[in-house]
Amino acid sequence: MSVSPLRIVLWLVSGLVLFYLVLPILIIIPTSFNGSAYMDFPPRGWSLRWYANFFSSRQWTDAAWLSLRVAVVVMIVSTALGTLAALGIVRGRFRGRQAVEYVLLSPMVVPVIVFAIGLYFLFAKLHLVGQPSALYLGHTVLATPLVIVIVGSALRNQDRAIEHAARSLGAGYLRTLWEVKLPLIRPAILSGAAFAFLASFDEVLVAIFVGGPAATTLPKRMWDNVRNEIDPTLTAISSLLVVGSLLVLGGVELIRRSSAGVAPPAPPRQET
């Protein structure tokens, strides 16, 4: 079977674009094992000194723990809020539903720098600037639309016949939601949670404006380090972030594939 020239060109262009996107990762990971005191590529010697410097430095580990705590809280809150919002938007029948969806998804459209400036003036009046609570609130607003989009897409593609069957057998709305609807969209909920976690953990602009010295996340610490000095520890941290992101997304993909082969739950029958 012959392959058309157009398809060959498409594969070549796609491969070049993919290589261009992956090239920084292919450079930064070997550089993180550099044994010299400067960022050299290719490395002149191999060492784990910059990884050891990261784990032994209080300023780096404190920032990493703060980012992790904020990301976990934001993941839980935004997943709950985003799932409920998606259920209301997709399954709800009320006036102004489209306008509500646009408002909830607006943080994805507004430039982050504009959003961060607005948060700064708002939180300044509430005396929240420099507090971890400002990071929790700001990151939740940014992460929740991601969950709404992912879960909403799954709900729109879901076969509603199973829900109707459960209701016809006597199951109430809450029981149908818990035993039928949520299990069917569980992969989408987990995917939304993963993207919410990564969006919070990697976010830097909101942290710069509302975090302050007392609430410095890891991305903000990296940004400050780039501005003031070029510490090769950044290469080790960047490599850890890349590997961590790949592990999170890989875990979500494994869960999605395992859930794809599971039969949908049987509609619950009303007990007599």
C-alpha positions, 0 to 999 in steps of 0.5 A: 500500500503506497503512502501519499506524499501529503501524509509523509509531509504531515508526519515530517512536520509533526515530527519536527514540531514535536522535536522542537517542543521536547528539545528543551527537556532533552537539554535540561535533564542531562544538564541537571547532572552536571558536575561543574559549578556552571550550567554546561551542555553537554556536561563536562562531568556527571554528578548529583550535587544539584539534586543534593543541593535542592533537598538540603536547602531549606529555602527550596524545600520550604517552597516545594512543600508550600507548593505541594500543600497548595496544589493538593488543597486546590485539587480537592476544592476545584475538583469538587466545585468543577464537577458540581458546576459541570453537572449543573451546566450540562444537566441543568435546565435553567434560564441563563445557563449559557451565561453562567458557563461563560462566567465560570470559564472566563478565567481561562480566557482572561490573561493570567497577568490581568487576573493576577493584578485584579486579585492583588487589588482585591486581596489587598483590601481584604489584607490577604496579600502575602498569606497562603490563603490568597494562593488557595483562593487564586489558584482555585479560581484558575484550576476550576474551569479546567475541571469544568471543561473536562468533566463537562465534555465527559457528561455531554458524551455520556449515554443518558439511557443508563441514568433514565433506567436507574430513575425508572427503577425507582432510584432517586436523583442522589442515588443515581448521581452517586451510583451511576453518574459519577462512576461513569465519569470517574476517569474525567474527574480524575483527569480534571483533578490531575490538571488542577493539581499541575495548574496550581503547582506550576503557577507563578504569576498569581504567586508573584502578585499575591504570595509575598515573601511569607508565601513563596511557592517553588515556581516563584522561588525559581523565578526570583532565582533566575532574576537574581542569580543563575543557580544550576540547582534550577536544572535539577528542580526543572527535571524533577518537575518534568518527571513529576508531571509525566508521572501524574499524567501517566497515572491518569492515563493508566486509570483511564485505560483501565476504566475504559474496559470496565462495564458500566454499573447496573442501574440500582433497583428500588428495594421493596 
